[in-house]
């Protein structure tokens, strides 16, 4: 695979990761999450899945972008 493919894949992963992080942030202020946080003291599973998936995707995209140079 040439560097262009890695850069394109890296860009897609970074955009996907940023989107998941933003989506998780928006969900964290929702009513369901506020109730879950008041009862359990932590965010709901849906929010945490988006945060974790976004962070992993963003890190993988950054790694691929830096490796393809």
FENCOR-V152550 format. One record per pair of residues at least 4 apart in sequence whose C-alpha atoms are under 8 Angstrom apart, sorted by the first residue. I is the first residue (numbers start at 1). GAP is how many residues later the second one is. If there is no record, write none. Layout:
<<I:GAP> <I:GAP>>
This chain:
<<1:4> <1:5> <2:4> <3:4> <3:65> <3:66> <4:4> <5:4> <6:4> <6:58> <6:59> <6:62> <7:4> <7:57> <7:58> <7:61> <8:4> <9:4> <9:52> <9:55> <10:4> <10:50> <10:51> <10:52> <10:53> <10:54> <10:55> <11:4> <11:50> <11:54> <12:4> <12:49> <13:4> <13:44> <13:45> <13:47> <13:48> <14:4> <14:43> <14:44> <14:45> <14:46> <14:47> <14:48> <15:4> <15:43> <16:4> <16:38> <16:41> <16:42> <17:4> <17:36> <17:37> <17:38> <17:39> <17:40> <17:41> <18:4> <18:36> <18:40> <19:4> <19:35> <20:4> <20:30> <20:31> <20:33> <20:34> <21:4> <21:29> <21:30> <21:33> <21:34> <22:4> <23:4> <23:27> <24:4> <24:22> <24:23> <24:24> <24:26> <24:27> <25:4> <25:22> <25:26> <26:4> <27:6> <27:20> <28:5> <28:6> <28:15> <28:16> <28:19> <29:4> <29:5> <30:4> <31:4> <32:4> <32:12> <33:4> <33:10> <33:11> <33:14> <34:4> <34:9> <35:4> <36:4> <36:5> <36:6> <36:7> <36:8> <37:4> <37:5> <37:6> <37:7> <38:4> <43:4> <43:5> <44:4> <45:4> <46:4> <47:4> <48:4> <49:4> <50:4> <51:4> <52:4> <53:4> <54:4> <55:4> <56:4> <57:4> <58:4> <59:4> <60:4> <61:4> <62:4> <63:4> <64:4> <65:4>>
